[in-house]
Amino acid sequence: MTAGKKIWKFLRRSDAEQEPSDAAAQGAEAVSVRVRKYHRRDREAVLRIAAESFRGVCLDENIEKAFGKTGASWQEHKMDTVDYDLEGHTASCLVAEVDGKVVGFACNRLYHNRSVGHMANLAVLEQYQGKGVGKALLGGSLDHFREMGMRFARIETLEQNERGQKFYTSAGFQEVGRQIFYFKKL
């Protein structure tokens, strides 16, 4: 059975443990990942991951580097953005656990009128990256979208996030456009 088929087989099982990925074959330590629905008790862990995991790939960090702090730090802005999804889209958010510890999350939104599932934020703690956690969260999100009747999936990243770009294209996403962000002090 190929690694891709193993991942999809896992993702079809809800709240189950993933078989160790082929990370060991790539030189990384394989881990067993459990993807489940987000629960409010996960909030603190998810917000901590958001503050730790977006360094170098966050629009708010780019703004802070160019203009200084705009109120709170870029990490606080990122946590606010994630918290918005946790509160407003609770039923579509997922967490990934390794040995009972939340090590990643996916905040998803559903646009029923367009049949689009949107992965607004996906993050994995650095020490768990490259071990199949992100793949499990991505697959769990795609399965959720299908279960909710969505026909398309959307995710975006900054141009500077080369790792994310490779990850998303390897999962079958196609680039459909680039957006330029502008910012100005008033």
HUBEL-V637309 format. One record per residue. PHI is phi as a letter, one per 20 degrees, with the letter a starting at -180 (none if undefined). PSI is psi in whole degrees, -180 to 180 (* if undefined). OMEGA is omega in degrees with one decimal (NA if undefined). Layout:
# HUBEL-V637309
PHI;PSI;OMEGA + PHI;PSI;OMEGA
This chain:
# HUBEL-V637309
none;131;-179.5 + f;162;179.6 + f;-41;179.4 + f;-43;179.1 + f;-37;177.9 + f;-42;-179.7 + f;-47;-178.9 + f;-35;176.5 + f;-44;177.9 + f;-45;-173.3 + f;-23;176.9 + f;-17;176.7 + e;124;-178.7 + e;142;177.2 + l;40;178.3 + d;167;176.6 + e;141;176.9 + e;142;172.4 + f;145;178.7 + g;138;-176.9 + f;-177;177.7 + e;21;178.8 + g;-35;179.6 + f;-37;179.3 + f;-24;179.4 + e;8;178.4 + n;-2;179.3 + e;154;177.8 + f;126;179.2 + f;142;177.7 + c;154;172.9 + e;126;-174.9 + d;137;173.4 + d;119;176.2 + d;131;-180.0 + b;169;176.3 + f;145;175.0 + f;143;172.9 + c;150;-177.4 + g;-28;178.9 + f;-14;179.1 + e;-7;-171.0 + g;-51;-176.7 + f;-44;179.9 + f;-43;-179.6 + f;-45;-179.8 + f;-35;176.7 + f;-44;178.0 + f;-42;178.7 + g;-42;-178.6 + f;-29;-175.4 + e;-24;-164.9 + d;-8;-174.7 + d;10;179.6 + g;128;178.3 + n;-7;-177.6 + c;34;-175.7 + c;129;178.7 + g;-43;-179.7 + f;-32;175.8 + f;-40;176.7 + g;-43;179.2 + f;-46;-179.1 + f;-40;178.5 + f;-37;-176.9 + e;-33;-171.3 + c;-7;-171.8 + n;-179;-179.1 + f;139;175.9 + d;71;-173.5 + n;-106;-179.3 + e;175;177.3 + f;163;179.2 + f;-33;179.3 + f;-41;178.7 + f;-39;176.6 + f;-43;179.4 + f;-44;178.0 + f;-39;177.7 + f;-42;179.1 + f;-46;179.4 + f;-42;179.7 + f;-36;176.6 + g;-45;178.7 + f;-38;178.9 + f;-38;179.7 + e;-42;-173.8 + e;-19;-175.9 + c;38;-173.8 + g;-44;-174.1 + f;-16;-178.5 + d;4;179.7 + e;144;-178.6 + c;156;171.1 + c;155;175.1 + d;133;178.0 + d;143;169.1 + c;123;-177.6 + l;39;177.4 + m;0;-179.1 + d;132;176.3 + f;120;-176.0 + c;-2;178.5 + a;167;179.8 + b;161;172.0 + c;122;174.0 + d;120;-175.0 + d;153;175.7 + c;149;178.5 + d;128;175.2 + d;88;-174.0 + f;-37;-176.8 + f;-20;177.4 + d;-3;-178.2 + l;42;-177.1 + d;129;169.4 + e;129;-174.8 + d;118;172.6 + e;97;-174.7 + f;-36;178.4 + b;133;176.0 + c;126;-177.7 + b;148;178.3 + c;136;175.9 + g;141;-173.8 + g;-43;-176.9 + f;-10;178.5 + d;1;179.0 + f;146;-179.9 + m;12;-177.1 + d;14;177.3 + n;-3;-178.0 + f;-47;178.7 + f;-41;177.9 + f;-41;179.9 + f;-42;178.1 + f;-43;178.2 + f;-48;179.4 + f;-40;177.4 + f;-39;177.8 + f;-45;179.4 + f;-41;176.7 + f;-42;178.3 + f;-44;179.6 + g;-44;179.1 + f;-45;179.8 + f;-30;-178.9 + e;7;175.7 + n;12;178.8 + f;149;179.1 + d;-13;-176.9 + c;157;175.6 + c;144;-177.3 + c;140;171.9 + b;151;177.4 + c;161;177.8 + b;166;176.8 + f;154;179.4 + g;-32;-178.6 + f;-10;179.6 + e;75;-177.7 + f;-38;180.0 + f;-44;178.0 + f;-42;179.6 + f;-44;178.8 + f;-42;-179.0 + f;-48;-176.3 + f;-41;178.4 + f;-34;177.8 + f;-21;178.1 + e;5;175.3 + n;2;177.5 + f;147;176.7 + d;136;174.4 + f;131;-179.1 + d;-5;178.6 + r;166;176.5 + c;144;-179.3 + d;139;177.8 + d;128;179.7 + e;132;177.2 + d;154;-179.9 + b;146;-177.3 + b;138;174.5 + f;135;-179.1 + e;*;NA
